[in-house]
Amino acid sequence: MSGLKKTQLNTLVIGATGHGGSYLCVELVNRGHKVTGLARNPEKLGKHELYTPRKFNVVECSFIELMEELKGYDVIFNEFSPHSEGHAALVYMPFVEVTRKIVRATRLCQVPYFIMVGGAGSLELPQIEPYLNAGESGHFWRAFRQAFADSESQIQYMEERLGPLGEGLRELRTIRQKSMAGIASEDENKFMRDYLDNAFKGDYSQTFVKAGRTTYMFFEGNTSWNWSYVSPPALYRPCAGGEDYSISYDNLPLTAEPQAGHYQGWWKHDPKDLEGRLKGISTIDFSRALVDDAESRDGLHKHWTATTELKDDTPYPSYVNFDLGFAPRSVYKSQSTKE
């Protein structure tokens, strides 16, 4: 869908230096759009003639101050996420409250088009239970952790951003690889089974994901203003992009059958098991889908997601900048070493 651009857009990205925000800003300037980056340290992205950094704290600002910041743009993207603050940020109330603040200010400012980036937890799983959100499903969480463990780019991302959470997933990945090859010890298989059972019963990031799910209620059924609510699919990771993407609505995208190389079958007798069936997209291609929506407004009043086949798991950085753009993690690491 790239190439839909007709005119240059004047855009604002809330949370410009976060994971999704940094990729989005690079995609926007690559497509020739003006970007104002709203963040506590917006200069982290570097310099670009189409980029204006705006140092601003959406958490601590007054409501009137926020309204003033939102005026004068064609499109506003909300990429706000407390994830950048690490493990302690995975809490419910701050995310819901700040999102409420942003949404209300946007409506009162009559922003022409507002794109809210939510989470996979708000997508539904009718295959398991009617009207069930993914974030409420133990089957989702178990398959989610299995899929995370299958991806090197996902593990490196978690290690960098969330510290202890990533360390546990690294161990899970190592053991899952050994188990799939039939060389894991009894103790290792027990560790993995216990880990996945705990994810099924109540994953440690469930609270935050449920917060993302709740924010969709600020939008659902309301056509009095121009919004688009996009949820990344279950597997959303910084890896190689450049694939064609598919759009779907409301429900969590799944493959018809488990994908080869991503299915162990420990719960094969459970008809609701989702191992190997979760779909995903690279952060690069997801950013492309966001900008396509800004240009076309095809997502108006819709809850949508985008997926690719995730063919190349080459790790890319958690955060990108204008100087290096969409380059593999190894390139960013090499540049950092030189400096």
C-alpha positions in Angstrom: 0.0 0.0 0.0 3.0 2.3 0.0 2.9 5.1 -2.6 -0.6 6.3 -1.6 0.8 9.7 -0.5 -0.8 12.6 -2.3 0.3 15.5 -0.2 2.8 16.2 2.5 1.3 15.7 6.0 2.1 17.7 9.1 2.2 15.0 11.8 2.8 14.7 15.5 4.1 11.6 17.1 3.5 11.3 20.8 6.2 9.0 22.3 8.6 9.7 19.4 11.7 8.1 20.9 10.1 4.9 22.1 10.3 1.6 20.2 7.4 2.0 17.8 7.7 5.8 17.9 11.2 5.9 16.6 10.5 3.5 13.8 7.4 5.5 12.8 9.3 8.8 12.8 11.9 7.4 10.4 9.2 6.0 8.1 7.4 9.3 8.1 10.4 11.4 7.1 11.4 8.7 4.5 8.0 9.3 3.0 8.5 13.1 2.9 6.1 14.0 5.7 6.8 16.7 8.4 7.2 15.2 11.9 7.1 16.8 15.3 8.4 14.4 17.9 6.8 14.8 21.3 8.9 13.1 24.1 11.0 13.8 27.2 14.2 13.6 25.1 13.1 14.1 21.5 16.7 14.9 20.4 17.6 11.2 20.7 16.3 10.6 17.1 19.0 12.9 15.7 18.5 15.7 13.2 16.5 15.7 10.0 15.2 18.7 8.0 11.6 17.3 8.3 11.8 16.6 12.0 11.0 19.1 14.8 11.8 17.9 18.4 9.4 19.0 21.1 10.6 18.3 24.7 7.4 17.5 26.6 6.1 15.2 29.3 2.6 14.0 28.6 2.4 12.4 32.1 3.2 15.5 34.2 1.8 18.2 32.0 -1.5 19.9 32.7 -4.5 19.2 30.5 -4.5 22.7 29.0 -0.8 22.4 28.2 -1.4 19.2 26.4 -4.3 20.7 24.3 -2.0 23.5 23.2 0.6 20.9 22.0 -1.9 19.0 19.9 -3.1 21.9 17.8 -2.2 22.5 14.2 -1.5 19.0 12.8 -3.1 16.9 10.0 -2.5 13.6 11.8 -1.5 12.7 15.4 -0.1 9.3 16.2 -0.2 8.1 19.8 2.8 5.8 20.5 2.9 6.6 24.2 4.0 3.7 26.3 5.6 3.5 29.7 7.5 0.5 28.5 10.5 2.7 28.1 10.8 2.8 31.9 11.4 -0.9 32.1 9.8 -3.7 34.2 8.4 -1.3 36.8 6.3 0.4 34.0 4.2 -2.7 33.3 1.3 -1.3 35.4 -2.4 -0.7 34.6 -3.5 2.7 35.8 -0.8 5.0 34.4 -1.3 3.8 30.9 -5.0 4.0 31.0 -5.0 7.4 32.6 -2.5 9.0 30.3 -4.4 7.6 27.3 -7.6 9.0 28.6 -5.9 12.4 28.9 -4.6 12.3 25.3 -7.8 11.1 23.8 -9.9 13.7 25.5 -7.5 16.5 24.5 -7.5 15.3 20.9 -11.3 15.3 20.7 -11.6 18.8 22.2 -8.9 20.0 19.8 -10.8 18.5 16.8 -7.7 16.9 15.4 -8.4 15.9 11.8 -7.2 12.3 12.2 -5.9 10.5 15.3 -4.2 7.1 15.1 -4.1 5.2 18.4 -1.5 2.4 18.6 -2.9 -0.1 21.1 -1.9 -3.7 21.8 -2.8 -7.2 20.7 -4.7 -7.8 24.0 -7.7 -6.0 22.7 -8.1 -8.3 19.6 -10.7 -11.0 20.1 -10.3 -14.8 20.0 -13.6 -16.2 18.8 -11.8 -19.6 18.2 -11.7 -20.0 22.0 -14.7 -18.1 23.2 -17.1 -15.5 21.8 -16.1 -11.9 22.6 -12.9 -13.1 24.5 -10.0 -10.6 24.3 -6.6 -12.2 23.7 -5.2 -10.6 26.8 -7.7 -12.6 28.9 -6.9 -16.0 27.4 -4.4 -18.4 29.0 -4.1 -20.2 25.6 -2.9 -16.9 24.1 -0.3 -16.3 26.8 1.1 -19.8 26.6 1.5 -19.6 22.8 2.8 -16.0 23.1 5.7 -17.1 25.3 6.4 -20.1 23.1 6.6 -17.8 20.0 8.7 -15.3 21.8 11.2 -18.0 22.6 11.4 -18.9 18.9 12.6 -15.5 17.9 16.2 -14.2 18.4 15.1 -10.6 17.5 12.3 -10.7 20.1 14.6 -12.0 22.8 17.3 -9.3 22.2 14.6 -6.7 22.2 13.3 -7.9 25.6 16.8 -8.2 27.0 17.6 -4.6 26.1 14.3 -3.0 27.1 13.0 -5.0 30.1 16.1 -6.5 31.8 15.0 -9.4 34.1 12.0 -10.2 31.9 14.3 -10.7 28.9 16.7 -12.8 30.9 14.0 -15.4 31.7 13.0 -15.5 28.1 16.6 -16.1 27.0 16.7 -19.2 29.2 13.3 -20.3 27.8 14.6 -19.9 24.3 17.7 -21.9 24.9 15.8 -24.8 26.5 13.0 -24.7 23.9 15.6 -25.1 21.1 17.2 -28.0 22.9 13.8 -29.6 23.6 12.7 -29.2 19.9 16.0 -31.0 19.0 15.3 -33.7 21.5 18.4 -33.0 23.7 16.9 -31.1 26.7 17.3 -32.7 30.1 14.4 -33.7 32.3 15.0 -30.7 34.5 15.1 -28.4 31.5 11.8 -29.6 30.2 10.3 -29.2 33.6 11.5 -25.6 33.8 9.9 -24.9 30.4 6.7 -26.6 31.3 6.5 -24.7 34.6 7.2 -21.5 32.8 4.5 -22.0 30.2 2.0 -23.2 32.9 2.6 -20.0 34.8 2.1 -18.0 31.6 -1.2 -19.8 31.1 -2.4 -19.1 34.6 -1.4 -15.4 34.7 1.5 -14.0 32.6 3.6 -11.4 34.3 2.8 -8.7 31.7 -0.9 -9.5 31.7 -1.8 -6.4 33.7 -0.3 -4.0 31.3 -1.7 -5.8 28.2 -5.2 -5.5 29.8 -4.6 -1.8 30.2 -4.1 -1.6 26.4 -7.2 -3.6 25.9 -9.2 -1.2 28.1 -8.2 1.8 26.1 -10.2 0.6 23.1 -13.3 1.3 25.0 -12.5 5.1 24.6 -13.1 4.5 20.8 -15.4 1.6 20.2 -18.7 2.7 18.6 -17.9 6.4 18.7 -18.1 8.1 15.3 -18.3 11.7 16.5 -14.6 12.3 15.8 -11.9 10.9 13.4 -9.9 8.0 14.9 -8.2 4.8 13.8 -7.3 2.2 16.4 -4.5 -0.2 15.4 -3.4 -3.1 17.4 -0.1 -4.8 16.6 -0.5 -8.6 16.1 0.7 -11.0 18.7 4.2 -11.2 17.3 5.5 -7.6 16.9 9.2 -7.5 16.7 12.3 -5.5 15.5 13.4 -7.7 12.7 13.9 -7.3 8.9 11.0 -5.9 7.0 10.1 -5.2 3.4 7.2 -7.7 3.1 3.7 -7.2 1.8 1.3 -6.9 4.7 -2.4 -8.0 5.1 -5.0 -6.1 7.0 -7.6 -7.7 9.3 -10.1 -6.4 11.7 -11.1 -6.9 15.4 -9.9 -10.5 15.7 -6.4 -11.8 16.6 -4.8 -13.1 13.3 -3.9 -16.8 13.4 -2.7 -19.3 10.9 -5.0 -22.2 10.0 -2.5 -24.8 11.2 0.7 -24.6 13.4 3.7 -23.3 11.5 6.5 -25.8 10.8 9.4 -25.4 13.1 7.3 -23.6 15.7 5.3 -26.5 17.1 6.2 -28.9 19.8 2.8 -30.3 20.5 2.9 -30.7 24.3 -0.8 -29.6 24.4 -1.9 -31.2 21.1 -4.9 -32.8 22.8 -6.2 -29.4 23.8 -8.5 -28.2 20.9 -7.9 -24.6 22.0 -4.1 -24.8 21.9 -2.6 -21.9 19.8 1.1 -23.0 19.7 2.7 -22.1 16.4 -0.4 -20.3 15.1 0.2 -16.6 16.2 0.9 -14.2 13.3 3.1 -11.1 13.4 4.8 -8.2 11.7 8.2 -6.4 11.9 8.3 -3.0 13.4 9.4 -1.7 10.1 6.4 -3.0 8.2 4.0 -2.1 10.9 5.3 1.5 10.7 4.7 1.4 7.0 1.1 0.3 7.6 0.6 3.2 10.0 1.8 5.8 7.5 -0.3 4.2 4.8 -3.3 4.7 7.1 -2.4 8.3 7.7 -2.3 8.9 4.0 -5.4 7.0 3.0 -7.5 7.1 6.2 -8.8 3.6 5.4 -8.8 2.8 9.1 -11.3 5.5 10.0 -13.5 4.3 12.9 -12.0 0.8 12.6 -10.0 -1.5 14.9 -7.4 -3.1 12.7 -4.1 -4.9 12.6 -1.5 -5.8 10.0 0.5 -9.0 9.5 3.3 -10.4 7.3 4.9 -13.8 7.1 7.9 -12.7 9.2 10.4 -14.4 6.8 13.6 -12.8 8.2 14.3 -12.7 12.0 17.5 -10.7 11.7 17.6 -8.6 14.9 17.1 -4.9 14.4 17.5 -2.3 17.2 14.9 -1.5 19.8 15.2 2.2 18.8 16.3 3.7 15.5 17.5 7.1 14.5 17.6 9.3 11.4 21.4 8.8 10.9 21.3 5.0 10.5 17.6 4.5 9.7 16.3 1.0 9.2 19.5 -0.9 9.7 20.2 -4.2 11.5 21.2 -4.2 15.2 24.7 -5.2 14.2 25.1 -1.9 12.3 23.9 0.2 15.2 26.2 -1.7 17.6 29.2 -1.2 15.3 28.4 2.5 15.1 28.2 2.7 18.9 31.5 1.0 19.3 33.2 3.5 17.0 31.8 6.4 19.1 
